[in-house]
């Protein structure tokens, strides 16, 4: 596997993607496909992320029933996290890392649809950085993604927003 995409779901109404959020995910899917077409798709179980994953699956020609799901603790605010929330966060990162590692050998790429704070923390965790280290990257807005070049251990930003690169 050369590319691991961490995509944040598009704009939403609190649970489901809005029309704008759906457009963002469609645009993001096209930009991701210009880099690599993932053969594995993983999503948080939340409605808005699953909707985003289904949009990506359609664009990448993957059947919806092949979308893998994981549990995600997405309310990340390190100053206010209890020890149980920290455990839930790390448990989610280990589960997701296990899913990626189990499938990366035969994959052209892997796309994960998740939540903003979790994507940023998982990016650092996956790249072997300490949590909350500033890598000089933009935080993920809704409808955006990181492209992690696994071989080079490099990360770049992709936007699903109209008019952004």
Secondary structure, DSSP 8 states (H G I E B T S, - for coil): --EEEEEE---BSSSSB-HHHHHHHHHHHHHHHHH---SEEEEESSHHHHHHHHHHHHHHT--GGG-EEE-------GGG--HHHHHHHHHHHHHHHHHHHHHSTT-SEEEEEE-HHHHHHHHHHHTT--TT---S-----TTEEEEEETTTTEEEEEE-STT--
